[in-house]
């Protein structure tokens, strides 16, 4: 579920009257910003939830979590052990404002992370069908990444992605993987430009997704 719209260069201008994080596309923040990527805390649940929804899309979020999807995802993010736990996330802060987040975890832990996740979802959406496995052992999986529309074009998405990959490599994971919609070639080109390579396709919610991986330097390529 990594898929997220590619960033585009935009000309920034100051935003009067506050800073709605993920609000209207009419709002664009100044181009030159102090961007910090840091581990998430439970207090960052808001930015993580918004990033998850940006990554999967509101339609998919409703199908997956039910009509109360924001509440459902917030509960899951605040958990110590879940796929979308804040403990698995990095957040981007631009000039002190939450701008986006990325979630990733050891693919070998998918089931123990998914079980409590689905337990929450099925309380709200008991009709949820079986979910396809997104990843597997031997791969650190970048589950999702999202950047507020008002902050795009600053390279924040690329910084989040590379920071999570670096975190995985530093933790001893030799392979980092993600999925991108086969119908989103722009996003795929972005990931390829950052060193990811196609290794196959996977089905997720009945939809074909391109499976990309990045190997630690020196690791043999498939």
C-alpha positions in Angstrom: 0.0 0.0 0.0 3.0 2.3 -0.5 1.5 4.1 -3.4 1.4 7.9 -3.2 1.2 10.7 -5.8 4.6 11.8 -7.1 5.8 15.2 -6.0 5.8 18.1 -8.5 7.7 21.3 -8.4 5.6 24.3 -7.3 6.2 27.9 -6.6 5.6 28.7 -3.0 4.0 31.7 -1.3 3.2 32.6 2.3 -0.1 31.3 3.5 -2.2 33.8 5.4 -4.2 32.9 8.5 -2.7 29.7 9.7 -1.4 26.4 8.3 -4.0 23.7 7.5 -1.9 20.6 7.4 -3.6 18.6 4.6 -6.2 21.1 3.6 -7.0 22.7 0.3 -4.6 22.4 -2.7 -5.0 26.2 -2.9 -2.5 26.5 0.0 1.2 26.3 -0.9 3.9 26.8 1.6 7.2 28.7 0.9 9.7 26.6 -1.1 12.7 27.0 1.1 12.0 25.3 4.4 13.8 23.7 7.3 12.8 20.1 7.0 13.5 17.6 9.8 12.8 13.9 9.6 12.4 12.2 13.0 11.0 9.1 14.7 7.3 9.5 15.4 5.7 9.8 18.8 2.2 8.9 19.8 1.3 12.6 19.7 2.0 12.4 15.9 -1.0 10.2 15.3 -2.8 13.0 13.4 -0.1 13.4 10.8 0.4 9.7 10.4 -3.4 9.1 9.9 -3.5 11.8 7.3 -0.5 10.3 5.5 -2.1 6.9 5.5 -5.3 8.3 4.0 -3.3 10.2 1.4 -1.4 7.0 0.5 -4.3 4.6 0.2 -7.0 7.1 -0.9 -10.2 7.9 1.0 -12.2 5.3 -1.1 -9.9 2.5 -0.2 -9.8 3.7 3.5 -13.6 3.4 3.6 -13.6 0.0 2.1 -10.8 -1.2 4.4 -11.8 0.4 7.7 -15.5 1.4 7.2 -17.1 4.8 7.3 -15.4 5.8 10.6 -12.0 5.2 8.9 -10.3 8.2 10.5 -11.2 7.0 14.0 -10.2 3.5 13.2 -6.8 4.5 11.8 -6.2 6.8 14.8 -6.8 4.0 17.2 -4.4 1.7 15.2 -1.7 4.3 15.0 -1.7 4.9 18.7 -1.2 1.2 19.5 2.2 -0.1 20.5 1.9 -3.1 18.2 0.2 -2.7 14.8 1.0 -2.3 11.2 0.5 1.4 11.4 1.8 2.0 14.9 3.6 5.3 15.5 6.6 3.1 16.5 6.9 2.1 12.9 6.7 5.6 11.5 9.0 8.6 10.7 7.5 12.1 10.4 8.6 15.1 8.4 8.4 18.5 10.1 8.8 21.6 7.8 9.4 24.8 9.7 7.8 23.3 12.7 4.7 22.1 10.9 3.9 18.4 10.4 4.2 17.8 6.6 4.1 14.0 6.1 4.9 10.6 7.3 6.2 7.2 6.3 5.4 3.8 7.8 7.6 0.7 7.5 8.4 -2.6 9.3 10.0 -6.0 9.1 8.1 -8.0 6.5 8.7 -11.1 8.7 6.5 -9.5 11.4 3.6 -8.9 9.1 1.3 -11.4 10.7 1.9 -10.4 14.4 1.5 -6.8 13.3 -1.6 -7.4 11.2 -3.5 -9.5 13.7 -4.1 -6.7 16.2 -4.6 -4.3 13.3 -7.4 -6.4 11.8 -8.9 -7.0 15.2 -9.6 -3.2 15.5 -10.8 -2.8 11.9 -13.2 -5.7 12.2 -14.9 -4.1 15.2 -15.9 -1.3 12.9 -16.0 -3.2 9.6 -17.0 -6.9 10.4 -17.5 -7.7 6.8 -13.9 -7.1 5.8 -12.7 -9.9 3.5 -9.3 -11.7 3.6 -6.4 -9.3 3.0 -3.6 -10.3 0.7 -0.1 -10.4 2.1 1.8 -7.3 1.1 5.3 -8.4 2.2 7.2 -11.4 3.6 10.2 -12.4 5.6 13.5 -11.2 4.2 12.2 -7.7 3.3 11.8 -4.5 5.2 8.5 -3.2 3.9 7.7 0.5 3.4 3.9 0.2 3.9 2.8 3.7 3.1 4.1 7.3 2.6 2.1 10.5 2.3 2.9 14.2 2.1 0.4 17.1 2.5 -0.5 18.6 -0.9 0.6 22.0 0.3 4.1 20.7 1.0 4.7 18.8 -2.2 7.4 19.7 -4.6 10.0 20.1 -1.8 11.4 16.6 -2.0 9.9 15.7 1.4 8.5 12.4 0.1 11.9 11.4 -1.2 13.5 12.4 2.1 11.0 10.3 4.1 11.5 7.3 1.8 15.3 7.5 1.9 15.3 8.0 5.7 13.2 4.9 6.3 15.4 2.9 3.9 18.5 4.1 5.8 16.8 3.2 9.1 16.2 -0.3 7.8 19.7 -0.8 6.5 21.1 0.5 9.7 19.0 -2.1 11.6 20.5 -4.9 9.5 17.9 -5.4 6.9 19.6 -6.0 3.5 16.5 -5.5 1.4 13.8 -2.8 1.4 10.6 -3.2 -0.6 7.5 -1.4 -1.5 4.4 -1.7 -3.8 3.3 0.9 -6.3 0.1 0.8 -8.4 0.8 -0.5 -11.9 -1.4 2.4 -13.2 0.8 5.0 -11.5 4.0 5.2 -13.7 5.0 8.6 -12.4 5.3 7.3 -8.8 7.2 4.2 -10.1 9.6 6.4 -12.0 10.3 8.4 -8.7 11.0 5.2 -6.8 13.3 3.9 -9.6 15.2 7.2 -9.5 15.9 6.6 -5.8 17.5 3.2 -6.5 14.5 0.8 -6.3 14.2 -1.9 -8.9 11.2 -4.0 -10.1 11.2 -7.6 -8.9 7.7 -8.7 -9.8 4.0 -7.9 -9.2 1.6 -8.6 -6.3 -2.1 -8.4 -5.9 -3.5 -6.1 -3.2 -7.3 -5.9 -2.7 -7.6 -7.5 -6.1 -5.5 -4.8 -7.8 -2.1 -5.5 -9.5 0.8 -3.7 -7.8 4.4 -3.4 -8.9 6.8 -4.8 -6.4 10.0 -2.8 -6.1 13.1 -3.4 -3.9 16.3 -1.6 -2.9 19.2 -3.7 -1.8 21.9 -2.7 0.6 25.1 -1.8 -1.3 27.1 -5.0 -1.9 24.1 -7.3 -1.6 23.5 -9.6 -4.6 20.6 -8.4 -6.9 17.8 -10.8 -7.9 
